[in-house]
Amino acid sequence: MAILRFPSVEHADPTGLLAVGGDLEIPSLKLAYENGVFPWPTEGLPLLWFSPPFRAILEFEELKVPKRLERELKKKNFTFKINQNFSEVIERCSEGKTRKSLGTWITEEVIDAYIAFHQAGYAHSFECYGKNGKLIGGMYGVGIGGFFAGESMFYLESGASKATLLFAVNTLKERGASWIDVQMLTPLLESLGAKEIPRLQFMKKLNKALKNERLIP
């Protein structure tokens, strides 16, 4: 049975843990993201739901692209697509370590759940292809209204994930967004201008974005 409600995010513990249990059905996932919550499956434990005290975001006007990275990407012959190969993107992401965990949180259950979420129109993939048309990098995330949360990235060729992120930012910016939720601050994201903001500030930005038109049809 799908979760019908989450506790207010102010009730999360100091680590951000807000709720335990429930499922990854479409209504549960949609409700979670609308309430500033994301799932973090952990082996051996019931399903965990988090709303950290500080949330990492990337404001597009604060994006910083190092000159070295610009030069590197100009030499590449990458092409980009949206929502053409969501399943492979999330499966590739599952092979890496994410959210600073010791292993991946993207289990088979998560893959199946987000593929269904994608088919329902809420999860999206940004994809990077090489010269031979092979998928070499990608990012997937969740979009509801004018809000977008990046979930995970992968690359098979140097620069592909960074290029995909910049493509996603440019695409979302063109469609009216001014920021994305990146959840947790990593050295890469921080080098590009991402920052952490208090949960209350994040919730205000989230609620405002949810009222806007969909970024990705």
Contacts in CASP RR format, 6 or more apart in sequence:
PFRMAT RR
TARGET T0000
AUTHOR 0000-0000-0000
METHOD contacts of the structure
MODEL  1
MAILRFPSVEHADPTGLLAVGGDLEIPSLKLAYENGVFPWPTEGLPLLWF
SPPFRAILEFEELKVPKRLERELKKKNFTFKINQNFSEVIERCSEGKTRK
SLGTWITEEVIDAYIAFHQAGYAHSFECYGKNGKLIGGMYGVGIGGFFAG
ESMFYLESGASKATLLFAVNTLKERGASWIDVQMLTPLLESLGAKEIPRL
QFMKKLNKALKNERLIP
1 22 0 8 1.000
1 23 0 8 1.000
2 22 0 8 1.000
2 23 0 8 1.000
2 25 0 8 1.000
2 26 0 8 1.000
2 27 0 8 1.000
2 28 0 8 1.000
2 31 0 8 1.000
3 19 0 8 1.000
3 22 0 8 1.000
3 23 0 8 1.000
3 27 0 8 1.000
3 28 0 8 1.000
3 31 0 8 1.000
3 32 0 8 1.000
4 31 0 8 1.000
5 31 0 8 1.000
6 18 0 8 1.000
6 19 0 8 1.000
6 31 0 8 1.000
6 32 0 8 1.000
6 35 0 8 1.000
6 37 0 8 1.000
6 49 0 8 1.000
7 18 0 8 1.000
7 19 0 8 1.000
9 18 0 8 1.000
9 35 0 8 1.000
9 36 0 8 1.000
9 37 0 8 1.000
9 51 0 8 1.000
9 199 0 8 1.000
9 203 0 8 1.000
10 199 0 8 1.000
11 18 0 8 1.000
12 18 0 8 1.000
12 50 0 8 1.000
12 51 0 8 1.000
12 52 0 8 1.000
12 53 0 8 1.000
12 199 0 8 1.000
14 53 0 8 1.000
15 50 0 8 1.000
15 52 0 8 1.000
16 50 0 8 1.000
16 51 0 8 1.000
16 52 0 8 1.000
16 53 0 8 1.000
17 48 0 8 1.000
17 49 0 8 1.000
17 50 0 8 1.000
18 37 0 8 1.000
18 49 0 8 1.000
18 50 0 8 1.000
18 51 0 8 1.000
19 37 0 8 1.000
19 48 0 8 1.000
19 49 0 8 1.000
20 45 0 8 1.000
20 46 0 8 1.000
20 47 0 8 1.000
20 48 0 8 1.000
20 49 0 8 1.000
21 46 0 8 1.000
21 47 0 8 1.000
21 48 0 8 1.000
21 49 0 8 1.000
22 28 0 8 1.000
22 46 0 8 1.000
22 47 0 8 1.000
23 47 0 8 1.000
24 39 0 8 1.000
24 47 0 8 1.000
24 109 0 8 1.000
24 110 0 8 1.000
24 113 0 8 1.000
25 113 0 8 1.000
26 116 0 8 1.000
26 117 0 8 1.000
26 120 0 8 1.000
26 122 0 8 1.000
29 39 0 8 1.000
29 113 0 8 1.000
29 114 0 8 1.000
29 117 0 8 1.000
29 122 0 8 1.000
29 142 0 8 1.000
30 117 0 8 1.000
30 122 0 8 1.000
30 144 0 8 1.000
32 38 0 8 1.000
32 39 0 8 1.000
32 49 0 8 1.000
33 122 0 8 1.000
33 142 0 8 1.000
33 143 0 8 1.000
33 144 0 8 1.000
33 147 0 8 1.000
33 149 0 8 1.000
34 144 0 8 1.000
34 210 0 8 1.000
35 51 0 8 1.000
36 51 0 8 1.000
36 202 0 8 1.000
36 203 0 8 1.000
36 206 0 8 1.000
37 49 0 8 1.000
37 50 0 8 1.000
37 51 0 8 1.000
38 49 0 8 1.000
38 50 0 8 1.000
38 51 0 8 1.000
38 149 0 8 1.000
38 183 0 8 1.000
39 47 0 8 1.000
39 48 0 8 1.000
39 49 0 8 1.000
39 50 0 8 1.000
39 110 0 8 1.000
40 48 0 8 1.000
40 49 0 8 1.000
40 50 0 8 1.000
40 99 0 8 1.000
40 105 0 8 1.000
41 47 0 8 1.000
41 48 0 8 1.000
41 105 0 8 1.000
41 107 0 8 1.000
41 109 0 8 1.000
41 110 0 8 1.000
42 48 0 8 1.000
42 101 0 8 1.000
42 105 0 8 1.000
51 199 0 8 1.000
52 183 0 8 1.000
52 184 0 8 1.000
52 199 0 8 1.000
53 198 0 8 1.000
53 199 0 8 1.000
54 196 0 8 1.000
54 197 0 8 1.000
54 198 0 8 1.000
54 199 0 8 1.000
55 181 0 8 1.000
55 183 0 8 1.000
55 196 0 8 1.000
55 197 0 8 1.000
55 198 0 8 1.000
55 199 0 8 1.000
55 202 0 8 1.000
56 181 0 8 1.000
56 182 0 8 1.000
56 183 0 8 1.000
56 184 0 8 1.000
56 185 0 8 1.000
56 189 0 8 1.000
56 194 0 8 1.000
56 195 0 8 1.000
56 196 0 8 1.000
57 179 0 8 1.000
57 180 0 8 1.000
57 181 0 8 1.000
57 182 0 8 1.000
57 194 0 8 1.000
57 195 0 8 1.000
57 196 0 8 1.000
57 197 0 8 1.000
57 202 0 8 1.000
57 205 0 8 1.000
58 169 0 8 1.000
58 179 0 8 1.000
58 180 0 8 1.000
58 182 0 8 1.000
58 189 0 8 1.000
58 192 0 8 1.000
58 193 0 8 1.000
58 194 0 8 1.000
58 195 0 8 1.000
59 178 0 8 1.000
59 179 0 8 1.000
59 193 0 8 1.000
59 195 0 8 1.000
60 169 0 8 1.000
60 172 0 8 1.000
60 173 0 8 1.000
60 177 0 8 1.000
60 178 0 8 1.000
60 179 0 8 1.000
60 180 0 8 1.000
61 178 0 8 1.000
62 193 0 8 1.000
62 195 0 8 1.000
63 169 0 8 1.000
63 192 0 8 1.000
63 193 0 8 1.000
64 191 0 8 1.000
64 192 0 8 1.000
64 193 0 8 1.000
65 166 0 8 1.000
65 192 0 8 1.000
66 191 0 8 1.000
69 162 0 8 1.000
72 158 0 8 1.000
72 159 0 8 1.000
73 159 0 8 1.000
73 162 0 8 1.000
73 163 0 8 1.000
73 166 0 8 1.000
76 159 0 8 1.000
76 160 0 8 1.000
76 163 0 8 1.000
77 130 0 8 1.000
77 131 0 8 1.000
78 128 0 8 1.000
78 129 0 8 1.000
78 130 0 8 1.000
78 136 0 8 1.000
78 160 0 8 1.000
78 163 0 8 1.000
79 128 0 8 1.000
79 129 0 8 1.000
79 130 0 8 1.000
79 133 0 8 1.000
80 126 0 8 1.000
80 127 0 8 1.000
80 128 0 8 1.000
80 129 0 8 1.000
80 163 0 8 1.000
80 164 0 8 1.000
80 167 0 8 1.000
81 126 0 8 1.000
81 127 0 8 1.000
81 129 0 8 1.000
82 124 0 8 1.000
82 125 0 8 1.000
82 126 0 8 1.000
82 127 0 8 1.000
82 171 0 8 1.000
82 216 0 8 1.000
83 118 0 8 1.000
83 124 0 8 1.000
83 125 0 8 1.000
83 216 0 8 1.000
84 125 0 8 1.000
84 127 0 8 1.000
85 125 0 8 1.000
85 127 0 8 1.000
85 135 0 8 1.000
86 115 0 8 1.000
86 118 0 8 1.000
86 123 0 8 1.000
86 124 0 8 1.000
86 125 0 8 1.000
86 140 0 8 1.000
87 111 0 8 1.000
87 115 0 8 1.000
88 135 0 8 1.000
89 125 0 8 1.000
89 127 0 8 1.000
89 135 0 8 1.000
89 137 0 8 1.000
89 138 0 8 1.000
89 139 0 8 1.000
89 140 0 8 1.000
89 154 0 8 1.000
90 106 0 8 1.000
90 111 0 8 1.000
90 114 0 8 1.000
90 115 0 8 1.000
90 125 0 8 1.000
90 140 0 8 1.000
90 152 0 8 1.000
91 111 0 8 1.000
92 135 0 8 1.000
92 137 0 8 1.000
92 138 0 8 1.000
92 154 0 8 1.000
92 156 0 8 1.000
93 104 0 8 1.000
93 106 0 8 1.000
93 138 0 8 1.000
93 140 0 8 1.000
93 151 0 8 1.000
93 152 0 8 1.000
93 153 0 8 1.000
93 154 0 8 1.000
94 104 0 8 1.000
94 106 0 8 1.000
94 107 0 8 1.000
94 110 0 8 1.000
94 111 0 8 1.000
95 104 0 8 1.000
95 154 0 8 1.000
96 103 0 8 1.000
96 104 0 8 1.000
96 154 0 8 1.000
97 103 0 8 1.000
97 104 0 8 1.000
98 104 0 8 1.000
98 105 0 8 1.000
98 106 0 8 1.000
98 152 0 8 1.000
99 105 0 8 1.000
99 183 0 8 1.000
99 184 0 8 1.000
100 184 0 8 1.000
100 186 0 8 1.000
106 152 0 8 1.000
114 123 0 8 1.000
114 140 0 8 1.000
114 151 0 8 1.000
115 123 0 8 1.000
117 123 0 8 1.000
117 142 0 8 1.000
118 124 0 8 1.000
118 125 0 8 1.000
118 140 0 8 1.000
122 142 0 8 1.000
122 143 0 8 1.000
122 144 0 8 1.000
123 140 0 8 1.000
123 141 0 8 1.000
123 142 0 8 1.000
123 143 0 8 1.000
124 140 0 8 1.000
124 141 0 8 1.000
124 142 0 8 1.000
124 143 0 8 1.000
124 148 0 8 1.000
124 216 0 8 1.000
125 138 0 8 1.000
125 139 0 8 1.000
125 140 0 8 1.000
125 141 0 8 1.000
126 138 0 8 1.000
126 139 0 8 1.000
126 140 0 8 1.000
126 164 0 8 1.000
126 165 0 8 1.000
126 167 0 8 1.000
126 168 0 8 1.000
126 171 0 8 1.000
127 135 0 8 1.000
127 137 0 8 1.000
127 138 0 8 1.000
127 164 0 8 1.000
128 135 0 8 1.000
128 136 0 8 1.000
128 137 0 8 1.000
128 138 0 8 1.000
128 155 0 8 1.000
128 160 0 8 1.000
128 161 0 8 1.000
128 163 0 8 1.000
128 164 0 8 1.000
128 167 0 8 1.000
129 135 0 8 1.000
129 136 0 8 1.000
130 136 0 8 1.000
130 157 0 8 1.000
130 160 0 8 1.000
134 156 0 8 1.000
135 156 0 8 1.000
136 155 0 8 1.000
136 156 0 8 1.000
136 157 0 8 1.000
136 160 0 8 1.000
137 153 0 8 1.000
137 154 0 8 1.000
137 155 0 8 1.000
137 156 0 8 1.000
137 157 0 8 1.000
137 160 0 8 1.000
137 161 0 8 1.000
137 164 0 8 1.000
138 153 0 8 1.000
138 154 0 8 1.000
138 155 0 8 1.000
138 160 0 8 1.000
138 161 0 8 1.000
138 164 0 8 1.000
139 150 0 8 1.000
139 151 0 8 1.000
139 152 0 8 1.000
139 153 0 8 1.000
139 154 0 8 1.000
139 161 0 8 1.000
139 164 0 8 1.000
139 165 0 8 1.000
139 168 0 8 1.000
140 150 0 8 1.000
140 151 0 8 1.000
140 152 0 8 1.000
141 148 0 8 1.000
141 149 0 8 1.000
141 150 0 8 1.000
141 151 0 8 1.000
141 152 0 8 1.000
142 148 0 8 1.000
142 149 0 8 1.000
142 150 0 8 1.000
142 151 0 8 1.000
143 149 0 8 1.000
143 214 0 8 1.000
143 215 0 8 1.000
143 216 0 8 1.000
144 210 0 8 1.000
144 214 0 8 1.000
145 209 0 8 1.000
145 210 0 8 1.000
145 211 0 8 1.000
145 212 0 8 1.000
145 213 0 8 1.000
145 214 0 8 1.000
145 215 0 8 1.000
146 176 0 8 1.000
146 177 0 8 1.000
146 209 0 8 1.000
146 210 0 8 1.000
146 211 0 8 1.000
146 212 0 8 1.000
146 213 0 8 1.000
146 214 0 8 1.000
146 215 0 8 1.000
147 181 0 8 1.000
147 206 0 8 1.000
147 209 0 8 1.000
147 210 0 8 1.000
147 212 0 8 1.000
148 172 0 8 1.000
148 177 0 8 1.000
148 180 0 8 1.000
148 181 0 8 1.000
148 215 0 8 1.000
148 216 0 8 1.000
149 180 0 8 1.000
149 181 0 8 1.000
149 182 0 8 1.000
149 183 0 8 1.000
150 180 0 8 1.000
150 181 0 8 1.000
150 182 0 8 1.000
150 183 0 8 1.000
151 183 0 8 1.000
153 161 0 8 1.000
153 164 0 8 1.000
153 165 0 8 1.000
154 161 0 8 1.000
155 161 0 8 1.000
155 162 0 8 1.000
155 164 0 8 1.000
162 188 0 8 1.000
165 192 0 8 1.000
168 180 0 8 1.000
169 180 0 8 1.000
172 180 0 8 1.000
172 215 0 8 1.000
175 215 0 8 1.000
175 216 0 8 1.000
176 212 0 8 1.000
176 215 0 8 1.000
177 209 0 8 1.000
177 215 0 8 1.000
179 205 0 8 1.000
179 209 0 8 1.000
181 202 0 8 1.000
181 206 0 8 1.000
182 189 0 8 1.000
182 194 0 8 1.000
185 194 0 8 1.000
185 195 0 8 1.000
185 196 0 8 1.000
197 205 0 8 1.000
END
